[in-house]
Amino acid sequence: MTTDIQQQLSELQEQLNYHGHLYYVEDNPELPDAEYDRMMQQLLALEAEYPELISSDSPSQRVGGKPLSAFSQVQHEIPMLSLDNAFDDEDLDGFEKRLKDRLTANTTVNYSCEPKLDGLAVSLMYENGVLVQAATRGDGTTGENITQNVRTIRNVPLRLQGSGWPQRLEVRGEVFMPKLGFEKLNQTNEKKGEKTFANPRNAAAGSLRQLDSKITATRPLSFYAYSVGVMSDSFGDSHVGRLEQLKEWGVPLSSEVKRVENLEEVKAYYQDISNRREALPYEIDGVVIKVDDVATQERLGFVARAPRWAIAYKFPAQEEITLLEDVEFQ
Ligand SMILES: NC(=O)c1c(N)nc(OC2CCCC2)nc1O[C@@H]1CCC[C@@H]1O
């Protein structure tokens, strides 16, 4: 009897995970929402009848249990670093000069170019392909355990897809609130006379810091990966290649991640993203440039808390741009 029910449960979970991935990660659903909801109701009914068969990575388990009294602490096995800043092309030239001085002459260096998402850095730990822990970056060494809240983020896979992932795999990335979701949340809160948020970053931070994950579950949060931390088996020798491998395993990435072959192309990428910044569905405050080759990253290492092999190339603060417009129209 139970095996038959178990068969039915795992098929429903499989279907809901597959269609949930298409909807939340690929933004390309195959199923009408009503059909998806009907299947979820079916799963919930079955699990209510056989609670002993509920598995933690079931799609029905996204919204956590009772509220926490406090967040427990998490020690990051590998520190979560911050980034040095560049503000103009000269700073960028200096970044490349410093790193090339430390490499054998005329080493060609490819770069990974990524939008610098303006949200909160988090760490997702997967064991045997199942999400077992999520933590904030905190001070880089110690963060807060926000697993219950991160599980409510619809594009965060509770279970990795495909196969071949390391037994332990830490995915690092940014939790953010897309601009449209932010606008809707503030309008709703305004109407209800509740507090509104100053910007999507604050809204994301406030939503992740809820002790009651049922509140987090109502907030339009999203997640994009940007690096790998702990891995029990190493994979890939290119940073962009690793990110693409994460995508194969069902982990969402920004579609703007790109490998380029030299600093000129980095500057062109920066200009292109800067031109399209207002049209992007999420807020960014620059682009992140990384040496793509993993072995070269390891050779270059870090200075204090920031890597020698990565830099954030920031846009001028918005108010400066406004001043500039004032000057032009005066
Ligand atoms: N905010 C981002 O989009 C971003 C990114 N695309 N890539 C990285 O790479 C890490 C790994 C190596 C050094 C920093 N970090 C990012 O954000 C960091 C997290 C903490 C401080 C920065 O905001």
Ligand as a Chemical Component Dictionary entry (heavy atoms), coordinates in Angstrom:
data_LIG
# 
_chem_comp.id                   LIG 
_chem_comp.type                 NON-POLYMER 
_chem_comp.pdbx_formal_charge   0 
_chem_comp.three_letter_code    LIG 
# 
loop_
_chem_comp_atom.comp_id 
_chem_comp_atom.atom_id 
_chem_comp_atom.alt_atom_id 
_chem_comp_atom.type_symbol 
_chem_comp_atom.charge 
_chem_comp_atom.model_Cartn_x 
_chem_comp_atom.model_Cartn_y 
_chem_comp_atom.model_Cartn_z 
_chem_comp_atom.pdbx_ordinal 
LIG N1  N1  N 0 26.883 41.198 -5.801 1  
LIG C1  C1  C 0 27.301 40.405 -6.783 2  
LIG O1  O1  O 0 26.632 40.299 -7.819 3  
LIG C2  C2  C 0 28.563 39.597 -6.627 4  
LIG C3  C3  C 0 29.077 38.837 -7.709 5  
LIG N2  N2  N 0 28.472 38.835 -8.926 6  
LIG N3  N3  N 0 30.195 38.091 -7.533 7  
LIG C4  C4  C 0 30.821 38.068 -6.330 8  
LIG O2  O2  O 0 31.932 37.307 -6.201 9  
LIG C5  C5  C 0 32.385 36.978 -4.872 10 
LIG C6  C6  C 0 33.285 35.778 -5.005 11 
LIG C7  C7  C 0 34.656 36.322 -5.142 12 
LIG C8  C8  C 0 34.691 37.641 -4.440 13 
LIG C9  C9  C 0 33.235 38.106 -4.283 14 
LIG N4  N4  N 0 30.383 38.764 -5.254 15 
LIG C10 C10 C 0 29.265 39.554 -5.401 16 
LIG O3  O3  O 0 28.845 40.270 -4.324 17 
LIG C11 C11 C 0 29.749 40.319 -3.206 18 
LIG C12 C12 C 0 29.236 39.538 -2.051 19 
LIG C13 C13 C 0 29.716 40.243 -0.808 20 
LIG C14 C14 C 0 30.243 41.578 -1.228 21 
LIG C15 C15 C 0 29.893 41.729 -2.685 22 
LIG O4  O4  O 0 28.631 42.371 -2.785 23 
# 
loop_
_chem_comp_bond.comp_id 
_chem_comp_bond.atom_id_1 
_chem_comp_bond.atom_id_2 
_chem_comp_bond.value_order 
_chem_comp_bond.pdbx_ordinal 
LIG N1  C1  SING 1  
LIG C1  O1  DOUB 2  
LIG C1  C2  SING 3  
LIG C2  C3  SING 4  
LIG C2  C10 DOUB 5  
LIG C3  N2  SING 6  
LIG C3  N3  DOUB 7  
LIG N3  C4  SING 8  
LIG C4  O2  SING 9  
LIG C4  N4  DOUB 10 
LIG O2  C5  SING 11 
LIG C5  C6  SING 12 
LIG C5  C9  SING 13 
LIG C6  C7  SING 14 
LIG C7  C8  SING 15 
LIG C8  C9  SING 16 
LIG N4  C10 SING 17 
LIG C10 O3  SING 18 
LIG O3  C11 SING 19 
LIG C11 C12 SING 20 
LIG C11 C15 SING 21 
LIG C12 C13 SING 22 
LIG C13 C14 SING 23 
LIG C14 C15 SING 24 
LIG C15 O4  SING 25 
# 
